[in-house]
Amino acid sequence: MTFVRRKVNTVSATRMVTIGNPLRSKASMVISGASIIGSNFVINQATTTCISGAVFKKGQRCHVAIRFAPGVTGRLSAVVMVSDNTINSPHLMLVYGIGK
């Protein structure tokens, strides 16, 4: 996910990362946590539904709300990580932005 160029020390609008429990799944997906590895990006807790203890049956999804908050100029990146009880956990997604 790429955020548009942003002025240093400002915060972008929220963008969503979606994690889904596939329809073919036989078990519920239980979230153990969502975090960002790195800096200059933050999770908007108010609109994030991938929270610790949340349970999603097959076909259901949750969202991690991300904001870009550059503290320095240049190309910036971080990793969004969602951990759960599924075999392919943790789920990782790169996020990018340019601080200006």
N, C-alpha and C positions, 0 to 999 in steps of 0.2 A: 504494500500500500504506500503510495506516495502522496505527501502533502505538498501544497503549493508553497512557494517561497514566502517566508514569514520574517517580519522584523524581529530582531533580538529583543528579549524580555517582553514579548507579547504572547498571547495564547490563541490558537486557532479554534475554529468551530470543531465540534465533535464528529468523528468518523467511526463507523462500526466495523468490527471484526466479528464474523459469525462462525460459531462452532456448532455442528449438528451431529445428532445421534442418528446414523443411517437407518432407513426403513428395514433393512435386512438384519439389524441388530436384534439380539434376543434378550438383552439385558438393558436396564436403565443406565444412563450415564450420570454419575455422581461427581460433581465438580469439587475439587479440593482446593482450588485457588487460581487466581489470574494475577500476573505480574508483568512488569517490563524490565528487561535486562538491558541496562544502559541508562542514559540520561537524555534530556531534551524532549521527552515524550512523557505524558502522564495519563493515567486511567481516570476517567470521569466516573467516580463511584456511584453517582446519583442515577445514571442511566445504564450501568453495567448489570447484566442479568447472569453472567457467568460468575457467580459468587460461591464461596465455600459452603458446601452442604446442599446446594441446589441440585435437584434431581430432574432429569429429562428422559422421558420415555422415547421409544423408537420413533423417528420422524420429527422429533422436537428439536429446537435450536435455542442457543443462548448467544448473547452479544457482549463484547467487550468494547466500551466506548473509549476511544483514544483521542487525545489532543496533542498537538505539536506545540511545544513551548521552548523555542531555541534560546539557549543561554549564551551562545557564541555564533559567530558567522561561519559559513562554509557548509559543505555537505555533511549531513548528520544522519545517523541510523541507530536503531535499537531493535530488540526482539520482543515481541509480545508472546508470552508463554501462558497457556492454560493447561492445568494438570487435572486429571480425572482418573476414574477407575478403568478406562478402556485400555485395550492391548497396545494401541498406538499413541498413548500418552507419553510425554507431554506434546501438545500441539504448539508449533512454533510458526510465527509469521514475522517477516522483516517489515519494518516501517522506515520510511525515508522522508527527509525534508531538507530544505536549504535555509539556513539562517542568514539574514541580510542586515 
